[in-house]
Amino acid sequence: MDFFLEGKQMSHIETIKQAIMTDPQNESYTKQGIEPLFAAPKTARINIIGQAPGLKTQEAGLYWKDKSGDRLREWLGVDEDTFYNSGYFAVMPMDFYFPGHGKSGDLPPRPGFAEKWHPELLKELPDIQLTLLIGQYAQAYYLHEKVSGKVTDRVHRFKDYLPDYFPLVHPSPRNQIWMKKNPWFEEEVLPDLKDRIHKILGEAK
C-alpha cells in the first residue's frame, strides 16, 4: 500500500507507521489520536525491545519518557540528546501502544503484534549490532524461550546471548528491591553493557 503526504510519497517507515495506524487491531487508538510509539532510523546501531509503552509515555507521545527511561539511559551511559536524536537507537517494543492496566500492573503486550510489525521494521535496520531485550516478553520471543522463564536467570547469563542480544531487567523504579537482592547486576552486568554501548557508538561516529 502506498501513502502520500503533502504531495510526496512517504518513506517506507512512514508507510509502515500508517499501515499500523489503519490496522483494525489498532483502530481504537487511532480514533483517539494516539500514534504508535517506536523508532527505526536507518542509521541505528542499537535496538531496544521492551514490553509496551506505559500510560505516561503514551500521553507524552515519546517512548521511554519517564523515570524508567531515565534509568535506562543511565544504564546505557547516554544522555537524552544522544538517545533521541543521534539516530543510533531504534526502539521497537512488543506492542507500540499502552495495552491497559491489569490487576498487578500493566497488561502484557497484545499477542501477534510483534510478529506482524517487527519483521517489516527490521528490514529497514541493516546496521543493528546489539539488541537489548528488556523483560520477559521480549526475551521469550527473541530468545525462543518460555515466557514463564526467569528473567533473573537470563540476565545473569547475559553473555550466553551475546553478541546479538543483551537481556535486561526492566529499569522501572519498582525493580529497586530486585537490584538490591542481585548486586551482581550493578557490579558485573551494567559495566559490560556500558562498555559495549560506548564502543558501538564510538565506532559509529
Buried (B, 14 or more C-beta within 10 A) or exposed (E): EEBEEEEEEBEBBEBBBBBBBEBEBBEEBBEEEBBBBBBBBEEBBBBBBBBBBBEBBBEBEBBBBBBBBBBBBEBBBBEEEBBBEBBBBBBBBBBBBBBEEEEEEBBBBBEEBBEEBBEBBBEBBEBBBBBBBBBBBBBBBBBEBEEEEEBBEBBBEBEEBEEEBBBBBBBBEEBEEBBEEBEEBEEBBBEEBBEBBEEBBEEBE
